[in-house]
Amino acid sequence: MSSESKSLVQQAREFFPQVSQEAKKVTWPSWKETKLTTTFVFIFAAVAAIYFAVIDTIAYRIVNFIIGITA
């Protein structure tokens, strides 16, 4: 029987057990890995914010110098 001829209910009855089987295969990270990854994300976000703030300030000053605005 092809999936085109199966009813939506029949497809759902086949789909959800498959989802359950796949969910049992998931390997969750340890608490230590989660904390380490979260810390890395916050550090990287802070570094990126500082970098873009510096680049933005430099670009702002260059543009103002070019168009002759003094601040």
C-alpha positions as CSV (number, residue, x, y, z in Angstrom):
1,M,0.0,0.0,0.0
2,S,1.6,3.3,-1.0
3,S,1.6,6.4,1.2
4,E,-0.7,8.2,-1.3
5,S,-3.5,5.7,-0.7
6,K,-3.2,5.6,3.1
7,S,-5.4,7.8,5.2
8,L,-3.9,10.6,7.3
9,V,-4.8,8.6,10.4
10,Q,-3.0,5.5,9.1
11,Q,0.1,7.6,8.3
12,A,0.0,9.1,11.8
13,R,-0.2,5.7,13.4
14,E,2.9,4.7,11.6
15,F,4.8,8.0,12.0
16,F,4.5,8.4,15.8
17,P,6.0,5.1,16.8
18,Q,8.9,5.8,14.5
19,V,9.4,9.2,16.1
20,S,9.4,7.5,19.5
21,Q,12.0,5.0,18.4
22,E,14.3,7.7,17.0
23,A,13.8,9.8,20.2
24,K,15.2,6.9,22.2
25,K,18.4,7.0,20.2
26,V,19.1,10.6,21.1
27,T,22.3,11.1,23.2
28,W,22.0,14.1,25.4
29,P,25.1,16.1,26.4
30,S,26.3,15.8,29.9
31,W,25.7,18.7,32.3
32,K,29.4,19.5,32.1
33,E,29.3,19.7,28.3
34,T,26.2,21.9,28.5
35,K,27.8,24.4,30.9
36,L,31.0,24.4,28.8
37,T,29.1,25.0,25.5
38,T,26.9,27.7,27.1
39,T,30.0,29.5,28.5
40,F,31.7,29.4,25.1
41,V,28.6,30.9,23.4
42,F,28.4,33.8,25.9
43,I,32.2,34.5,25.6
44,F,32.0,34.4,21.8
45,A,28.9,36.7,21.8
46,A,30.8,39.2,24.0
47,V,33.9,39.1,21.8
48,A,31.8,39.6,18.7
49,A,29.9,42.5,20.3
50,I,33.2,44.2,21.2
51,Y,34.6,43.6,17.8
52,F,31.6,45.0,16.0
53,A,31.5,48.0,18.3
54,V,35.1,48.8,17.5
55,I,34.6,48.4,13.8
56,D,31.4,50.5,13.9
57,T,33.2,53.3,15.8
58,I,36.1,53.3,13.3
59,A,33.8,53.3,10.3
60,Y,31.7,56.1,11.9
61,R,34.8,58.3,12.4
62,I,36.2,57.6,8.9
63,V,32.8,58.5,7.3
64,N,32.6,61.7,9.4
65,F,36.2,62.6,8.4
66,I,35.4,62.1,4.7
67,I,32.2,64.1,4.7
68,G,33.8,66.8,6.9
69,I,31.8,66.6,10.1
70,T,33.8,67.2,13.2
71,A,32.6,65.9,16.6
